[in-house]
Amino acid sequence: MTDPFTGAALGGVAVVEGIKFLYGQAGEVLKRWRERHDDGSGQIEAARLRPPDGLLNGTVEPLEPRDDYVDRLEAELRQTRRMLADYAEGLDVPSADDGAVVQQADALRRLLEVIYGQQITFRGEKRPHSGPIVIGDIDVERVAGEAAAVRAKAIEGGEIRGSATAKTVEPGGKLSGVEADRIT
């Protein structure tokens, strides 16, 4: 489990910029999702994850949001985004130690992390660096060859979790949770 949005560690300016980024990104996701459902023509503008330079600790891939996740999280995403509107639009100034604002910002971040499959960590936070989230689980009866929940040549950031279970691994068989040639 990662630490929640840590407003006190970020300071006031970073909290404001973080909220603006999360609010704007959630708006792009919802707009794209609605247009996809309304239009169907395929001419929908991208809602890529694009943080301002220097905002994040680490980097994220400019991936498209997962519409299947937005389908399930749309109402919660709208409600959480709405609660941060006055702060994102500059009508109110959030305090880094305001627990309610910090909690809402963290909730919005976590929704976007699921939708994009990316860890989003702001500079100054003590949580894993920004980057892809890869989760692999394998549960099989028997392994006679090789089986892995996650297999990668290189892992350069983000969060990787792998879990592998088998009732039987035959002689010469191999079962792995995570296999990586290089981790940087």
C-alpha positions in Angstrom: 0.0 0.0 0.0 1.4 3.4 -0.9 1.2 6.5 1.2 -1.7 8.9 0.5 -1.4 12.2 -1.2 1.0 13.9 1.3 0.1 17.6 1.3 2.4 18.5 4.1 5.4 17.0 2.3 4.6 18.8 -0.9 4.0 22.3 0.3 1.3 24.7 -0.8 2.4 25.5 -4.4 2.9 21.8 -5.2 -0.5 20.9 -3.7 -2.2 23.6 -5.9 -0.3 22.4 -9.1 -1.0 18.7 -8.2 -4.7 19.4 -7.8 -4.9 21.4 -11.0 -3.2 18.5 -12.9 -5.4 15.8 -11.5 -8.6 17.8 -12.0 -7.6 18.7 -15.6 -6.6 15.1 -16.4 -9.9 13.7 -14.9 -11.8 16.2 -17.1 -10.0 15.1 -20.2 -10.8 11.4 -19.4 -14.5 12.2 -18.8 -14.8 14.3 -21.9 -13.1 11.6 -24.1 -15.3 8.9 -22.5 -18.5 10.8 -23.1 -17.5 11.6 -26.7 -16.7 8.0 -27.4 -20.2 7.0 -26.1 -22.0 9.8 -27.9 -20.2 9.9 -31.2 -18.8 6.5 -32.2 -17.0 7.9 -35.2 -13.5 7.3 -33.9 -12.5 10.9 -34.3 -12.0 11.5 -30.6 -9.2 13.7 -29.2 -6.7 11.9 -27.1 -6.8 12.1 -23.2 -3.1 11.2 -22.8 -1.5 11.4 -19.4 0.7 14.6 -19.7 1.9 16.1 -16.5 3.7 19.5 -16.5 7.5 19.3 -16.4 8.9 18.9 -12.9 5.6 18.1 -11.2 6.2 14.3 -10.8 8.8 12.2 -9.2 9.7 9.9 -12.1 8.0 9.8 -15.4 4.7 8.4 -16.7 4.0 7.0 -20.2 1.7 9.1 -22.3 -0.9 6.3 -22.4 -4.6 6.5 -23.3 -7.0 5.8 -20.5 -8.7 2.5 -20.3 -12.3 3.0 -21.3 -13.4 -0.2 -19.7 -12.2 1.1 -16.3 -13.8 4.5 -16.9 -17.1 2.7 -17.6 -17.0 1.3 -14.1 -15.5 4.4 -12.3 -17.2 7.2 -14.2 -19.6 8.3 -11.4 -16.9 8.2 -8.7 -14.5 10.0 -11.0 -17.0 12.8 -11.6 -17.9 13.2 -8.0 -14.3 13.2 -6.7 -13.3 15.7 -9.4 -16.2 18.0 -8.6 -15.1 18.2 -4.9 -11.8 19.7 -6.0 -13.2 22.2 -8.6 -12.9 25.4 -6.5 -9.2 24.6 -5.7 -8.4 23.6 -9.3 -10.0 26.7 -10.7 -8.3 29.0 -8.1 -11.5 30.1 -6.3 -10.1 28.6 -3.0 -6.5 28.0 -2.0 -5.9 24.6 -0.5 -3.8 24.3 2.6 -1.2 21.5 2.6 -2.5 20.4 6.0 -6.2 20.4 5.1 -7.1 16.7 5.6 -10.3 16.8 3.6 -8.7 18.4 0.5 -5.6 16.1 0.7 -8.0 13.0 1.0 -10.0 14.1 -2.1 -6.8 14.8 -4.1 -5.5 11.4 -3.2 -8.8 9.7 -4.2 -8.7 11.4 -7.6 -5.1 10.4 -8.1 -5.9 6.8 -7.2 -8.8 6.7 -9.7 -6.5 8.1 -12.4 -3.8 5.6 -11.5 -6.2 2.8 -12.1 -7.6 4.3 -15.4 -4.1 4.9 -16.8 -2.3 1.9 -15.2 0.4 4.4 -14.0 1.7 5.3 -10.6 1.4 9.1 -10.2 3.8 10.5 -7.6 4.5 14.2 -7.0 7.9 15.6 -6.2 8.5 15.5 -2.5 6.2 12.5 -1.8 7.5 9.4 -0.1 6.0 6.7 -2.3 7.1 4.7 -5.3 8.2 6.8 -8.3 5.8 7.6 -11.1 5.6 5.0 -13.9 3.7 2.0 -15.1 1.9 -0.4 -12.7 2.2 -4.0 -13.8 0.3 -6.7 -11.9 0.5 -10.3 -12.9 -1.1 -13.3 -11.3 -0.9 -16.9 -12.4 -2.6 -19.8 -10.7 -2.3 -23.1 -12.5 -2.7 -26.8 -11.7 0.6 -28.0 -13.3 3.7 -26.5 -14.8 5.7 -28.8 -17.1 7.7 -26.0 -18.9 8.0 -22.4 -17.8 5.3 -20.1 -16.4 5.6 -16.5 -15.1 3.1 -14.0 -13.9 5.2 -11.1 -15.3 8.1 -11.5 -17.7 10.0 -8.5 -18.9 13.4 -7.7 -20.6 13.8 -4.4 -18.8 12.0 -2.7 -16.0 12.8 1.0 -15.7 10.4 2.3 -13.2 6.9 2.1 -11.8 5.5 -0.7 -9.7 5.7 -4.4 -10.6 3.9 -7.1 -8.7 3.8 -10.8 -9.6 2.2 -13.8 -7.9 2.6 -17.4 -9.1 0.9 -20.5 -7.7 0.9 -24.0 -9.0 -0.2 -27.3 -7.4 2.6 -29.1 -9.1 5.8 -28.0 -10.8 7.2 -31.0 -12.8 10.9 -31.8 -12.7 12.6 -29.3 -15.0 9.6 -27.0 -14.8 10.0 -23.4 -13.6 7.4 -21.1 -12.0 8.1 -17.4 -11.4 6.2 -14.4 -10.0 8.4 -11.8 -11.8 11.2 -12.4 -14.3 13.3 -9.5 -15.5 16.6 -9.3 -17.3 17.3 -5.8 -16.0 15.8 -3.5 -13.3 16.9 0.1 -13.1 
